[in-house]
């Protein structure tokens, strides 16, 4: 059986030294929809100053996964 995938869209920016502000924007049924919203958000106030700071992550539904925290530089 094929695993169901969804995609999360997050934006980040550096707030202070080694501290980052993360904004969860949404979850999408396809990568394309996440990409379209990313392009739309790039033009909005609060996001346009950091247009390259978006992350789209693929998530497998009903699957346990390890949460991995990374320092984004």
N, C-alpha and C positions, 0 to 999 in steps of 0.2 A: 504494500500500500504506500502510495506517495505521501511524503510528509508535507503538511501545510506550512507554508512560509508566509511571514509578514515582514514588514520593513519599518524601522523606526527612524525618525528624523530628529536630530539634535543639533543645536548650535552652541558654540562655546566661545568665550573670550576671557582674556586674562584680566582679573580684577586687581590682584596684588601679586607680589612675588610668590610664586608657587601656589597661588590660589586662583581657581578658574570658576567662572560663572557658566553653568550649563542650563540650557533652556530646552526642555523636551517639547517638540512642536507637535508630533503626532505619530500615529501608526497607520500603515497603508497596506492594502492588499497586493499591490505590485510595486516593484522598484520604480517603474515609470511614473506612477502617481506620486511617489516620494520625491522623485527628481523634479517633477513639475512644480510641486509645492516649494521645494528648495529654490527654484528659479524665481518664484513669486516672492518669497520671503527675502531674497537678496536685495530687493528694491525697497523694502520697508525700513522705516526709522528703527534704530536699535539693532539692525542686522546689516545694513548696507556698509557700515564702517569696517566690517569684517566679513566680506562676501565669500572668503575661502574657508571659513571656519564651520562648515557643516559636515556632519557625519551621518551617513545612511548605513544602518546596520541590518543585516538579514537575521531574522529570528525564526527558529523552528517552533511551531505551536505544540503544546503538550509534551515538551521535552525539558528535562531538568538540565540546567547548564551552570557552570561555574561563573560567578560574577568576577570579572577581571577589571580592576581599577588600574588605569594607566595615567601617568603624568603626561599631559599634552604640552608640548613646547612649541 
